[in-house]
Amino acid sequence: MNLLDYKNLIDGKPIHIATVNSDNNPNLAVASDVRVIEENKIIISVN
């Protein structure tokens, strides 16, 4: 997948990031700012 194809959908939009730790406890964060910097790299800012 080339993230540059989705740059207009991703850049500057908030997204949700969900993970699960080793004890199966969910974690959820809202990334307030996301930027595509290369075809396979993004920068995520979580406040």
C-alpha positions in Angstrom: 0.0 0.0 0.0 1.3 3.5 -0.9 0.1 6.0 1.7 0.7 8.8 -0.7 -2.4 7.5 -2.6 -4.4 8.3 0.6 -2.7 11.5 1.6 -5.8 13.7 1.1 -7.8 11.4 3.3 -5.2 11.1 6.1 -3.4 14.5 6.4 -4.6 16.7 9.1 -7.5 14.5 10.2 -7.9 13.0 13.7 -7.8 9.2 13.8 -8.3 6.6 16.6 -5.5 4.2 17.4 -6.5 1.0 19.3 -4.2 -1.6 20.8 -4.4 -4.5 23.3 -1.7 -5.1 25.9 -0.4 -8.6 26.9 -3.2 -8.8 29.6 -5.9 -8.3 26.9 -6.7 -4.8 28.2 -7.7 -2.4 25.4 -6.1 1.0 24.9 -7.5 3.7 22.8 -6.0 7.1 21.8 -7.1 9.8 19.5 -4.4 11.1 17.3 -5.1 14.8 16.8 -2.8 15.2 13.8 -1.5 12.8 11.3 0.8 13.5 8.3 2.0 11.3 5.5 5.7 12.0 5.0 6.7 9.2 2.6 4.9 6.4 0.7 5.2 4.1 3.8 5.7 6.5 6.7 3.3 8.7 8.7 3.8 11.0 11.7 1.2 10.7 14.4 0.7 13.3 17.2 -1.3 12.2 20.2 -2.2 14.8 22.8 
